[in-house]
Amino acid sequence: MSPKTDPQTATVGIGGAAESTDMVLNIGPQHPSTHGVLRLKLVLDGERIVQAEPVIGYMHRGAEKLFEARDYRQIVMLANRHDWLSAFSNELGVVLAVERMLGMEVPERAVWTRTLLAELNRVLNHLMFLGSYPLELGGITPVFHAFREREELQAVMEEVSGGRMHFMFNRVGGLKEDLPLGWTRRAREAVASVRSRMDVYDNLVLGNEIFRGRTRGVGGLTARAVHAYGVSGPIARASGVDFDLRRDEPYLAYGELQSTLQVATRQEGDCLARFECLLEQTHNSLDLADACLDRMADLAPGPINQRLPKVLKAPEGHTYAWTENPLGINGYYLVSKGEKTPYRLKLRSASYNNIQALIELLPGTLVADMVAILGSLFFVVGDIDK
């Protein structure tokens, strides 16, 4: 096809002939407004986006193939890293799948500690987006607040696990080791400190008329599109899809936390609704963390993990475990041939499905709104590429 007849080709014209020409614009693959290395291929008609195609794979490391060459202890490290803002939650899904294959019962103290750390990790994840999203729209102040609050929570996470981002604290059968003396008190103080300053986002961000003007009515995602693309998490709930695994198919200790767990939903499905859902979920995760600490204070002393054989082999068969990760649903399909390594471990990551919605979200919008829409999908590119 010649350049004159190819609608995907930009042609430089003179005068009025150039006004009807579609232009192809590449955003990325290195762009400051994305959480990782993503490329967007846009076809523009003037200032309006006609077609959008996310081009992924720049960070692909073949983790699913590497799972097949690592034993059940080692795959936790591989699964930890794809969403670098949700490391603890990533580990959790893998060990839950392996424990289900083994028919293993985890000690009660490990169950409640896992639930607590999962909610603290959820707050860490959400704070990053609560701070960086206004930054992408031109507001620099909230990100300083976000990093201050994150630092308080990361201090207690680092104390218990030894890691700042990649905690590596989950083990098949429980957790790596018991909690340090006095850690629960310090964790409670950190949660209270962060909660006392959350009004920054309620007032400084949501109360800002420029922020509301840039996000209200922009990037509307319908419930139909949510189901079509498999979108999940706060993005789906902002479009009225009221689904949360912690409530609808409880795992860990969430079945006993139903009175505290509140699922934030909106009907508008726009950028503002997605931010509001994320913020409301952060508030609730702090409440869930307090509820876990209350329950842990009443638990009798006991083990925090199971003793495992020197060589751990899962029985032949297959299973599927899924969790409500901070960015949405993560699924783990594990197939075993009875060996010490998985025959197959397929990871369904939240960001991979969420980013596909850009194909439907961006066409018809202005280029000026592209960054607002992109940032409101709250994705991590490593979670897409795996």
Disulfide bonds with the S-S distance in Angstrom:
none
